[in-house]
């Protein structure tokens, strides 16, 4: 029995080595996919961490608000600010057009008189406060309000808009607080007759400290970026896409009479399927090795982050790769067992893998999908595969944490293989 | 008739899905050791279905098949050790060389590497394929592929060989080579069951010809060899099966 399974494995690998189209499908296509998709998804994955939001800026006020807002935006990080203050050629219409056409994602105008409103409003609030302390019966004047205009490119997504508002509001709030502290200092000097150091809040008293709950490397953390997502994602896709080749070969064997010949030889469907699954399991491991190597060596050349494997548990990575490969190959034999033509196996095999990969979080992470899609996606073997890889590559998971993803993959493998063997026994001897 | 019964078919019926009638309809047949039996009949007569059931490629709807006293349905692996089957199609991997094909199918029969090599050399030489045995089968002519298709079934030296139209679509040279090879192994004691549409081929090779029509055995001819054998066979064949087309 073992020698027959080995014969099937050897035959499958020989056939694959001679099949240039098949090799391209199994190795070249995923290499192209991971490179292209990692580059394409690099920007969305970076989110707002790099300077990538193009901001057109003009200050019609010339006061403290415009100056400090510009400084605040430049210091914030994600904004690439082009200051056209003083450019007489840029009319309101031209300014708006440059944003509307997408040349800039955001246009910020500091209108004339904003700084004066800031001064007056702060003065009114502080005088009102100190008037109450002094027991004056005079009611403080209501503070004025003014607007900094933020013009947004219509195609910019909501998250960018919210980030922009938050950033501008943060600078303006800081500016208002600074101004009030300055006015309060002046009032205190008037009350006490002493010269006081002007108060200024450099940083908020309570700040956010963010860190990743995952693998830590030399003080930094491995986090999801385009490479960390796309390398395991397209490895999984490539493994499952081998269904096209596996199922096609099975149909070809039936059509050519090879199956009829094998049915008159010792050995049964279980040996044939086991041989095929094991051969393609080796193929899956080689695919994973290649695509991970692309992540480590090629993607950095394309300007992407390198795949970080320094602190991972290699044994767990191998275990996950074997489990994903087993699930993928068993799906391949299942499709092959039920396909009646090569065209059917190719179309159904490829389409089903594309759909399952979209649902399973291969194209984009599952957490950004709507709830209903997430629920469906969590039931797909490609999502279990993705989560298993994430557990090893990002979450620093142990075996206990890996098990919830490995278990369904192994059950899926067992069911697909058993059904494929049963179906082949039935259909081949009809 | 002499010798033991190698193949015993009793009451075999084959029905395909909802198709009207039986493809094989209550067939009883004995094939003795060393016989060269021809199964002849018009298209759709049930020849391929019967041979598929006897070899275990397909299951019967009813009835039993014993090969060397072993039930094909119950102990297929025991039966498959002693039979060789040449399907109607070229049942070979085109992307593999002749030797790689022989090696793969030999291993499925549990043969060791040395034995496979020795048998491959002998059969490839015998079929005139040795010189090109390291080429991929897909690059070969139809005649060469047919010859390899045949010797693949002979690799493990089976006592019984089944052939389903083994000389379809090949030139006279390859056909003659196949005839000579079959006559040779039959003389050495191998039982052969084969289907064909070529009456002159059956007349030359077979010690007995069974004629099938509409799933049943309708006649049998034993004296086909010698002068006028083909004409006698043709007369019996057309007398039993008629002149109508069998357009199924």
Interface residues (C-beta under 8 A of the other chain):
Chain A: X3 X4 X6 X7 X10 X11 X14 X15 X18 X19 X255 X256 X257 X258 X260 X261 X262 X263 X264 X265 X266 X267 X268 X429 X430
Chain B: X16 X52 X55 X56 X57 X58 X59 X77 X80 X81 X83 X84 X85 X87 X88 X89 X90 X91 X92 X93 X95 X96 X100 X104 X105 X107 X108 X109 X110 X136 X152 X153 X162
